[in-house]
Amino acid sequence: MRPPKTGAQHEEVPGGLIAWLLVGLIAGWLAGQFMRGGGYAVVGDIIIGIIGAFIGGFVFSLLLPGSSVGLIGSIVVAFIGAVILIALARLVMGSRAPA
């Protein structure tokens, strides 16, 4: 029988970083397409998607505290956060989208 895990004994999961990058890439790309400005290249899409995941996670934690989502839900939450991020950036810096 294994002893229970404590905080100091947690295992690092290398797939966790890859999953964050994948969710960020998908969410950032989708948000760029949805906001009619195109994507922001691979690195830009990942950054927008990851920051969007934090924004979306914060918004959803306020609306639905204690809820949990899977991979698809994470992409949706990150997408919504990325759309919010792009909209706020366009308000501050002006639109990139063609008229």
ZAKOLLUM-308155 format. One record per residue (C-alpha): residue number from 1; z, y, x. Coordinates in pm, whole numbers. Last residue first. Layout:
<rec resi="NUM" z="Z" y="Y" x="X"/>
...
END
This chain:
<rec resi="99" z="-4234" y="4806" x="-1352"/>
<rec resi="98" z="-4200" y="4579" x="-1050"/>
<rec resi="97" z="-3846" y="4451" x="-980"/>
<rec resi="96" z="-3662" y="4580" x="-676"/>
<rec resi="95" z="-3435" y="4801" x="-889"/>
<rec resi="94" z="-3204" y="5070" x="-756"/>
<rec resi="93" z="-2920" y="5056" x="-505"/>
<rec resi="92" z="-2603" y="5078" x="-717"/>
<rec resi="91" z="-2735" y="4953" x="-1051"/>
<rec resi="90" z="-2952" y="4701" x="-870"/>
<rec resi="89" z="-2651" y="4563" x="-683"/>
<rec resi="88" z="-2457" y="4531" x="-1011"/>
<rec resi="87" z="-2743" y="4341" x="-1176"/>
<rec resi="86" z="-2783" y="4117" x="-869"/>
<rec resi="85" z="-2410" y="4034" x="-867"/>
<rec resi="84" z="-2399" y="3966" x="-1243"/>
<rec resi="83" z="-2703" y="3737" x="-1209"/>
<rec resi="82" z="-2530" y="3565" x="-915"/>
<rec resi="81" z="-2216" y="3510" x="-1124"/>
<rec resi="80" z="-2420" y="3357" x="-1406"/>
<rec resi="79" z="-2601" y="3132" x="-1157"/>
<rec resi="78" z="-2273" y="3031" x="-990"/>
<rec resi="77" z="-2129" y="2929" x="-1328"/>
<rec resi="76" z="-2447" y="2737" x="-1416"/>
<rec resi="75" z="-2460" y="2567" x="-1074"/>
<rec resi="74" z="-2093" y="2472" x="-1101"/>
<rec resi="73" z="-2153" y="2334" x="-1451"/>
<rec resi="72" z="-2434" y="2116" x="-1315"/>
<rec resi="71" z="-2206" y="1988" x="-1037"/>
<rec resi="70" z="-1907" y="1923" x="-1263"/>
<rec resi="69" z="-1692" y="2169" x="-1456"/>
<rec resi="68" z="-1316" y="2218" x="-1492"/>
<rec resi="67" z="-1116" y="2429" x="-1736"/>
<rec resi="66" z="-766" y="2556" x="-1658"/>
<rec resi="65" z="-830" y="2909" x="-1781"/>
<rec resi="64" z="-1143" y="2954" x="-1994"/>
<rec resi="63" z="-1230" y="3325" x="-2017"/>
<rec resi="62" z="-1038" y="3451" x="-1714"/>
<rec resi="61" z="-1123" y="3143" x="-1507"/>
<rec resi="60" z="-1483" y="3185" x="-1622"/>
<rec resi="59" z="-1504" y="3539" x="-1484"/>
<rec resi="58" z="-1343" y="3442" x="-1151"/>
<rec resi="57" z="-1562" y="3136" x="-1112"/>
<rec resi="56" z="-1872" y="3342" x="-1190"/>
<rec resi="55" z="-1780" y="3599" x="-925"/>
<rec resi="54" z="-1695" y="3330" x="-668"/>
<rec resi="53" z="-2010" y="3132" x="-751"/>
<rec resi="52" z="-2212" y="3453" x="-736"/>
<rec resi="51" z="-2093" y="3507" x="-380"/>
<rec resi="50" z="-2219" y="3155" x="-306"/>
<rec resi="49" z="-2547" y="3209" x="-493"/>
<rec resi="48" z="-2616" y="3548" x="-336"/>
<rec resi="47" z="-2550" y="3404" x="11"/>
<rec resi="46" z="-2763" y="3094" x="-54"/>
<rec resi="45" z="-3048" y="3299" x="-202"/>
<rec resi="44" z="-3036" y="3538" x="95"/>
<rec resi="43" z="-3051" y="3248" x="343"/>
<rec resi="42" z="-3345" y="3085" x="164"/>
<rec resi="41" z="-3549" y="3399" x="104"/>
<rec resi="40" z="-3434" y="3664" x="-146"/>
<rec resi="39" z="-3609" y="3522" x="-452"/>
<rec resi="38" z="-3830" y="3711" x="-690"/>
<rec resi="37" z="-3740" y="4035" x="-861"/>
<rec resi="36" z="-3764" y="3927" x="-1220"/>
<rec resi="35" z="-3388" y="3883" x="-1279"/>
<rec resi="34" z="-3442" y="3522" x="-1384"/>
<rec resi="33" z="-3633" y="3435" x="-1068"/>
<rec resi="32" z="-3369" y="3585" x="-839"/>
<rec resi="31" z="-3093" y="3422" x="-1047"/>
<rec resi="30" z="-3262" y="3082" x="-1019"/>
<rec resi="29" z="-3296" y="3120" x="-642"/>
<rec resi="28" z="-2936" y="3226" x="-599"/>
<rec resi="27" z="-2807" y="2944" x="-822"/>
<rec resi="26" z="-3013" y="2677" x="-646"/>
<rec resi="25" z="-2930" y="2798" x="-295"/>
<rec resi="24" z="-2562" y="2854" x="-370"/>
<rec resi="23" z="-2524" y="2511" x="-533"/>
<rec resi="22" z="-2693" y="2351" x="-231"/>
<rec resi="21" z="-2483" y="2548" x="18"/>
<rec resi="20" z="-2159" y="2463" x="-166"/>
<rec resi="19" z="-2266" y="2093" x="-188"/>
<rec resi="18" z="-2344" y="2087" x="184"/>
<rec resi="17" z="-2002" y="2231" x="260"/>
<rec resi="16" z="-1833" y="1970" x="43"/>
<rec resi="15" z="-2046" y="1687" x="182"/>
<rec resi="14" z="-1853" y="1711" x="509"/>
<rec resi="13" z="-1536" y="1601" x="329"/>
<rec resi="12" z="-1227" y="1677" x="535"/>
<rec resi="11" z="-942" y="1439" x="458"/>
<rec resi="10" z="-602" y="1567" x="355"/>
<rec resi="9" z="-303" y="1459" x="563"/>
<rec resi="8" z="-125" y="1794" x="608"/>
<rec resi="7" z="-121" y="1861" x="233"/>
<rec resi="6" z="41" y="1526" x="161"/>
<rec resi="5" z="-124" y="1199" x="79"/>
<rec resi="4" z="83" y="923" x="-80"/>
<rec resi="3" z="161" y="628" x="146"/>
<rec resi="2" z="-92" y="347" x="130"/>
<rec resi="1" z="0" y="0" x="0"/>
END
